Amino acid sequence: MKTYEVQAGDTLFGIARREYGDGTLYPVIARQNHLADPNVIDVGQQLLIPYVTFRHRMHATDSIGTRKQITELHYGVTDSSTQLAWEIVNGVAQREIQRGAWLLMPELGDVGHHTVVAGETLAGLAARWYGDDHLALLIELANHLPDGTVAPGQVLIVPGLNRRHRVSGDTLESLCRFEYGDADVATRMAVVAAANRIAEPDALFSGQTLVFPS
């Protein structure tokens, strides 16, 4: 989470579009900051901005060229390993991307580090960081690991991507307590609901996948 100082001309919609790639996620910021009216923010006001993985709306027809353009737009390169990283996150490495779909664009740069300890694997780290061991390949690609193995003492870049959790007999409150602890649970629940566009927090369904902003 970071702090942002409101500038002249800012709106929550505009801040959310810049931070998340999707202005309609402005309720995430509004609920984190307990704003009674999200249309009213003041120049100089300090806002807490929860981390939500940046999103890209697919406007063009899917093609090799379109995917390279997306990769260059968000990462400044066109290499296949960087492209594969966001494809893996979105499950589209071997599947067509439909026009209008939202894509999650993980942060692959110098966004955080982890020193490997004995017994750790990429699959275990992916499960802990993202709630999905299949995303081990994301860590492998971000760190340019040729064989996917790590050794104690090795320092890894931690790609930026929200944690996921598949609902199975859980409530939004129990999930938020598990992810964040018991402090300020009501705010956490409101932010998670907004990030996942949940209108009825008491109406989760089994198998639903939720993302948890940091």
HUBEL-V373329 format. One record per residue. RES is the residue in one small letter. D_CENTER is the distance of its C-alpha to the mean C-alpha in whole Angstrom. Layout:
res->{RES/RES}
d_center->{D_CENTER/D_CENTER}
This chain:
res->{m/k/t/y/e/v/q/a/g/d/t/l/f/g/i/a/r/r/e/y/g/d/g/t/l/y/p/v/i/a/r/q/n/h/l/a/d/p/n/v/i/d/v/g/q/q/l/l/i/p/y/v/t/f/r/h/r/m/h/a/t/d/s/i/g/t/r/k/q/i/t/e/l/h/y/g/v/t/d/s/s/t/q/l/a/w/e/i/v/n/g/v/a/q/r/e/i/q/r/g/a/w/l/l/m/p/e/l/g/d/v/g/h/h/t/v/v/a/g/e/t/l/a/g/l/a/a/r/w/y/g/d/d/h/l/a/l/l/i/e/l/a/n/h/l/p/d/g/t/v/a/p/g/q/v/l/i/v/p/g/l/n/r/r/h/r/v/s/g/d/t/l/e/s/l/c/r/f/e/y/g/d/a/d/v/a/t/r/m/a/v/v/a/a/a/n/r/i/a/e/p/d/a/l/f/s/g/q/t/l/v/f/p/s}
d_center->{12/14/18/19/22/23/25/28/27/23/22/19/18/18/16/13/14/14/11/9/11/12/15/15/12/15/16/13/15/18/18/16/19/22/23/26/26/22/25/27/25/27/28/27/25/22/19/16/13/10/7/4/3/6/8/12/15/17/20/23/24/23/24/24/25/22/20/21/21/17/17/19/18/14/16/19/21/22/22/21/19/17/17/17/14/11/14/14/10/11/15/17/18/22/21/22/19/20/21/19/16/12/10/7/8/7/9/12/14/16/13/14/17/18/22/23/25/28/27/23/22/19/18/19/16/14/15/14/11/9/12/13/16/16/13/16/16/13/14/18/17/15/18/21/23/25/26/23/25/24/27/27/27/25/22/19/16/13/10/7/4/3/7/9/12/15/18/21/24/21/21/18/20/21/17/16/19/18/15/16/20/22/22/21/20/21/19/16/17/17/13/12/14/13/10/11/14/17/20/22/20/23/23/20/21/22/19/17/13/11/7/8/7/9}
